[in-house]
């Protein structure tokens, strides 16, 4: 999950496409994936991770981003499948569920900034 988030921050569309499970046929959605990567990514919070079996795992996270000068939070529980590629195991993103709807962040001027910088909101992302 951290690698996929980092790829979003760095604009690495090829990496994001390659880490989708082959059944997702991500290549045909490359343009939409590239558009989603263009957001300004502010931070990642891993809430939980779970290995359900040798071939399936879950990561619940919150990814903070700015879209049209509005700070938002994507809260998702992602499902990953592990497959052997060559002789090495590799985890692939397959799908996700949204425990909460994506919504604008609400922070007061003197609250800690939701991006995780440790600064007050008014001194950081306001």
Backbone as CSV, one residue per row, in Angstrom:
resi,resn,N_x,N_y,N_z,CA_x,CA_y,CA_z,C_x,C_y,C_z
1,UNK,0.816,-1.187,0.000,0.000,0.000,0.000,0.863,1.255,0.000
2,UNK,1.898,1.258,0.816,2.767,2.438,0.861,3.439,2.674,-0.492
3,UNK,3.809,1.593,-1.164,4.448,1.737,-2.477,3.462,2.329,-3.483
4,UNK,2.216,1.896,-3.447,1.210,2.441,-4.371,0.952,3.913,-4.076
5,UNK,0.871,4.269,-2.777,0.672,5.670,-2.418,1.865,6.508,-2.903
6,UNK,3.071,6.024,-2.645,4.273,6.746,-3.085,4.271,6.929,-4.599
7,UNK,3.816,5.923,-5.319,3.733,6.032,-6.780,2.738,7.117,-7.189
8,UNK,1.651,7.257,-6.447,0.708,8.347,-6.726,1.383,9.696,-6.505
9,UNK,2.084,9.841,-5.389,2.762,11.108,-5.077,3.781,11.460,-6.157
10,UNK,4.514,10.454,-6.622,5.581,10.676,-7.609,5.085,10.658,-9.052
11,UNK,3.797,10.376,-9.260,3.246,10.358,-10.617,3.678,9.163,-11.446
12,UNK,3.936,8.035,-10.803,4.420,6.838,-11.500,3.253,5.977,-11.982
13,UNK,2.648,6.399,-13.066,1.468,5.723,-13.611,1.777,4.264,-13.947
14,UNK,2.921,3.997,-14.547,3.276,2.617,-14.920,3.283,1.700,-13.709
15,UNK,3.840,2.171,-12.588,3.883,1.347,-11.375,2.477,1.072,-10.857
16,UNK,1.645,2.096,-10.811,0.281,1.911,-10.313,-0.470,0.912,-11.191
17,UNK,-0.373,1.055,-12.498,-1.037,0.134,-13.424,-0.521,-1.295,-13.206
18,UNK,0.784,-1.444,-13.057,1.391,-2.772,-12.903,1.021,-3.452,-11.596
19,UNK,0.611,-2.681,-10.573,0.280,-3.290,-9.283,-1.200,-3.615,-9.129
20,UNK,-1.989,-3.346,-10.160,-3.367,-3.848,-10.186,-3.326,-5.330,-10.533
21,UNK,-4.248,-6.087,-9.988,-4.352,-7.505,-10.336,-4.663,-7.607,-11.833
22,UNK,-4.085,-8.575,-12.528,-4.330,-8.703,-13.970,-5.815,-8.764,-14.353
23,UNK,-6.656,-9.325,-13.482,-8.093,-9.418,-13.798,-8.756,-8.044,-13.863
24,UNK,-8.123,-7.008,-13.299,-8.685,-5.654,-13.327,-8.514,-4.977,-14.679
25,UNK,-7.630,-5.505,-15.496,-7.342,-4.937,-16.819,-7.071,-3.437,-16.731
26,UNK,-6.182,-3.067,-15.821,-5.893,-1.657,-15.536,-5.348,-0.904,-16.743
27,UNK,-4.673,-1.600,-17.628,-4.092,-0.925,-18.791,-5.150,-0.174,-19.590
28,UNK,-6.347,-0.726,-19.703,-7.386,-0.044,-20.477,-7.939,1.188,-19.739
29,UNK,-7.591,1.343,-18.461,-8.026,2.498,-17.671,-6.854,3.431,-17.353
30,UNK,-5.784,3.299,-18.104,-4.563,4.065,-17.844,-4.830,5.569,-17.764
31,UNK,-5.624,6.124,-18.662,-5.879,7.566,-18.652,-6.596,7.999,-17.374
32,UNK,-7.579,7.223,-16.933,-8.293,7.550,-15.692,-7.368,7.423,-14.483
33,UNK,-6.506,6.423,-14.490,-5.538,6.245,-13.404,-4.576,7.436,-13.378
34,UNK,-4.118,7.843,-14.551,-3.219,9.001,-14.633,-3.903,10.260,-14.098
35,UNK,-5.187,10.435,-14.402,-5.926,11.599,-13.895,-6.002,11.573,-12.371
36,UNK,-6.225,10.399,-11.794,-6.346,10.316,-10.333,-5.016,10.601,-9.648
37,UNK,-3.938,10.286,-10.303,-2.606,10.508,-9.740,-2.255,11.994,-9.711
38,UNK,-2.885,12.780,-10.563,-2.554,14.203,-10.674,-2.967,15.038,-9.480
39,UNK,-3.708,14.472,-8.533,-4.086,15.225,-7.335,-2.840,15.585,-6.538
40,UNK,-2.978,16.551,-5.652,-1.880,16.895,-4.743,-2.046,16.027,-3.493
41,UNK,-1.185,15.048,-3.340,-1.270,14.086,-2.235,-0.581,14.663,-1.016
42,UNK,-1.276,14.613,0.145,-0.807,15.282,1.353,-0.325,14.336,2.451
43,UNK,-0.788,13.099,2.431,-0.365,12.188,3.489,-1.120,10.876,3.451
44,UNK,-0.561,9.888,4.124,-1.145,8.552,4.186,-1.160,8.089,5.630
45,UNK,-2.299,7.578,6.059,-2.439,6.990,7.389,-2.912,5.551,7.220
46,UNK,-2.098,4.603,7.638,-2.497,3.196,7.611,-3.252,2.927,8.902
47,UNK,-4.491,2.509,8.788,-5.323,2.238,9.961,-5.133,0.805,10.433
48,UNK,-5.133,-0.129,9.487,-4.936,-1.533,9.851,-4.507,-2.317,8.617
49,UNK,-3.884,-3.465,8.883,-3.551,-4.395,7.803,-3.795,-5.795,8.337
50,UNK,-4.176,-6.675,7.435,-4.524,-8.034,7.842,-4.180,-9.000,6.721
51,UNK,-3.491,-10.071,7.055,-3.263,-11.163,6.114,-4.360,-12.182,6.399
52,UNK,-5.313,-12.300,5.488,-6.446,-13.199,5.691,-6.077,-14.645,5.367
53,UNK,-5.188,-14.828,4.411,-4.733,-16.159,4.016,-3.402,-15.992,3.294
54,UNK,-2.854,-17.096,2.804,-1.591,-17.013,2.058,-1.721,-16.186,0.785
55,UNK,-2.945,-16.035,0.303,-3.130,-15.366,-0.988,-3.988,-14.106,-0.924
56,UNK,-4.435,-13.698,0.268,-5.328,-12.539,0.355,-4.998,-11.705,1.585
57,UNK,-4.983,-10.387,1.404,-4.732,-9.477,2.508,-5.506,-8.185,2.333
58,UNK,-5.605,-7.438,3.427,-6.368,-6.191,3.437,-5.551,-5.089,4.091
59,UNK,-5.726,-3.866,3.584,-5.128,-2.683,4.198,-6.205,-1.607,4.245
60,UNK,-6.501,-1.125,5.461,-7.417,0.004,5.589,-6.563,1.251,5.780
61,UNK,-6.871,2.288,5.032,-6.049,3.495,5.056,-6.889,4.731,4.825
62,UNK,-6.272,5.853,5.126,-6.810,7.161,4.753,-5.710,7.871,3.974
63,UNK,-6.040,8.309,2.774,-5.105,9.085,1.955,-5.675,10.498,1.841
64,UNK,-4.855,11.470,2.183,-5.281,12.864,2.177,-4.756,13.537,0.919
65,UNK,-5.626,14.313,0.282,-5.243,14.984,-0.963,-6.003,16.289,-1.102
66,UNK,-5.515,17.137,-1.991,-6.167,18.403,-2.282,-6.705,18.329,-3.701
67,UNK,-7.964,18.716,-3.843,-8.620,18.718,-5.148,-9.410,20.016,-5.267
68,UNK,-9.117,20.809,-6.272,-9.774,22.111,-6.450,-9.716,22.950,-5.176
69,UNK,-8.536,23.041,-4.582,-8.297,23.806,-3.356,-9.121,23.336,-2.163
70,UNK,-9.635,22.141,-2.211,-10.380,21.553,-1.091,-9.634,20.310,-0.638
71,UNK,-9.375,20.215,0.662,-8.697,19.039,1.178,-9.705,17.929,1.409
72,UNK,-9.338,16.731,0.953,-10.241,15.591,1.026,-9.512,14.395,1.627
73,UNK,-10.305,13.411,2.009,-9.753,12.189,2.573,-10.412,11.000,1.880
74,UNK,-9.595,10.132,1.315,-10.077,8.880,0.741,-9.854,7.802,1.790
75,UNK,-10.937,7.243,2.307,-10.864,6.190,3.325,-11.307,4.903,2.647
76,UNK,-10.397,3.928,2.582,-10.686,2.691,1.854,-10.108,1.494,2.590
77,UNK,-10.785,0.378,2.470,-10.231,-0.911,2.896,-9.945,-1.672,1.612
78,UNK,-8.660,-1.735,1.254,-8.236,-2.341,-0.006,-7.999,-3.834,0.170
79,UNK,-8.331,-4.581,-0.860,-8.065,-6.020,-0.861,-6.949,-6.294,-1.863
80,UNK,-5.974,-7.089,-1.434,-4.841,-7.463,-2.263,-4.779,-8.976,-2.397
81,UNK,-4.385,-9.435,-3.569,-4.184,-10.866,-3.811,-2.702,-11.106,-4.068
82,UNK,-2.191,-12.175,-3.496,-0.779,-12.531,-3.666,-0.661,-13.627,-4.697
83,UNK,0.197,-13.394,-5.685,0.447,-14.385,-6.731,1.951,-14.505,-6.946
84,UNK,2.359,-15.642,-7.465,3.764,-15.863,-7.772,4.029,-15.356,-9.182
85,UNK,4.984,-14.454,-9.300,5.392,-13.917,-10.597,6.859,-14.295,-10.764
86,UNK,7.139,-15.119,-11.768,8.476,-15.698,-11.862,8.613,-16.659,-10.689
87,UNK,9.556,-16.421,-9.838,9.704,-17.224,-8.625,9.422,-16.420,-7.362
88,UNK,8.908,-15.191,-7.529,8.713,-14.302,-6.377,7.235,-14.022,-6.128
89,UNK,6.849,-13.997,-4.853,5.467,-13.604,-4.548,5.291,-12.094,-4.727
90,UNK,4.146,-11.699,-5.230,3.854,-10.284,-5.426,2.401,-10.030,-5.054
91,UNK,2.163,-8.931,-4.342,0.804,-8.531,-3.977,0.242,-7.601,-5.041
92,UNK,-1.017,-7.838,-5.432,-1.712,-7.018,-6.425,-2.996,-6.459,-5.825
93,UNK,-3.263,-5.183,-6.103,-4.528,-4.567,-5.695,-5.648,-5.172,-6.534
94,UNK,-6.729,-5.599,-5.874,-7.861,-6.175,-6.607,-9.103,-5.287,-6.510
95,UNK,-9.433,-4.796,-5.315,-10.588,-3.921,-5.156,-10.577,-3.329,-3.751
96,UNK,-11.561,-2.494,-3.477,-11.634,-1.864,-2.169,-13.055,-1.518,-1.792
97,UNK,-13.273,-1.372,-0.500,-14.564,-0.942,0.044,-14.333,0.390,0.743
98,UNK,-15.357,1.214,0.787,-15.241,2.541,1.358,-16.019,2.615,2.662
99,UNK,-15.320,2.498,3.812,-16.004,2.567,5.101,-16.710,3.898,5.320
100,UNK,-16.165,4.957,4.760,-16.770,6.286,4.818,-16.712,6.887,3.426
101,UNK,-17.660,7.719,3.113,-17.619,8.400,1.824,-16.451,9.373,1.798
102,UNK,-15.888,9.591,0.615,-14.854,10.607,0.467,-15.522,11.955,0.674
103,UNK,-14.985,12.721,1.591,-15.605,13.999,1.910,-14.530,15.029,2.218
104,UNK,-14.886,16.311,2.081,-13.910,17.341,2.426,-13.526,17.247,3.902
105,UNK,-12.277,17.551,4.208,-11.829,17.563,5.590,-12.364,18.802,6.276
106,UNK,-12.691,18.669,7.538,-13.145,19.799,8.322,-12.133,20.003,9.433
107,UNK,-11.431,21.110,9.361,-10.450,21.429,10.391,-10.558,22.910,10.704
108,UNK,-10.544,23.231,11.984,-10.528,24.620,12.396,-9.135,25.202,12.203
109,UNK,-9.033,26.499,12.164,-7.748,27.157,11.911,-6.677,26.748,12.914
110,UNK,-7.056,26.494,14.160,-6.073,26.164,15.190,-5.936,24.661,15.432
111,UNK,-6.660,23.851,14.677,-6.544,22.395,14.791,-5.270,21.921,14.093
112,UNK,-4.769,20.733,14.485,-3.627,20.178,13.744,-4.017,19.959,12.283
113,UNK,-3.091,20.198,11.395,-3.373,20.042,9.971,-3.638,18.568,9.648
114,UNK,-4.700,18.269,8.891,-5.022,16.884,8.544,-3.978,16.207,7.661
115,UNK,-3.062,16.973,7.081,-2.039,16.359,6.226,-0.975,15.637,7.046
116,UNK,-1.002,15.833,8.367,-0.065,15.123,9.223,1.268,15.830,9.436
117,UNK,1.374,17.087,9.058,2.640,17.812,9.184,2.996,18.131,10.632
118,UNK,1.994,18.142,11.510,2.214,18.532,12.896,2.012,20.018,13.130
119,UNK,1.844,20.784,12.064,1.602,22.224,12.182,0.120,22.477,12.377
120,UNK,-0.205,23.713,12.820,-1.599,24.116,12.874,-2.109,24.263,11.439
121,UNK,-3.392,23.979,11.246,-4.005,24.052,9.928,-3.779,25.430,9.287
122,UNK,-3.924,26.523,10.079,-3.782,27.873,9.530,-2.353,28.169,9.058
123,UNK,-1.363,27.427,9.566,0.030,27.656,9.188,0.516,26.664,8.116
124,UNK,-0.397,25.791,7.672,0.046,24.732,6.762,-0.775,24.740,5.483
125,UNK,-1.907,24.099,5.504,-2.664,23.853,4.259,-3.896,24.740,4.085
126,UNK,-4.088,25.718,4.953,-5.259,26.587,4.845,-5.138,27.481,3.634
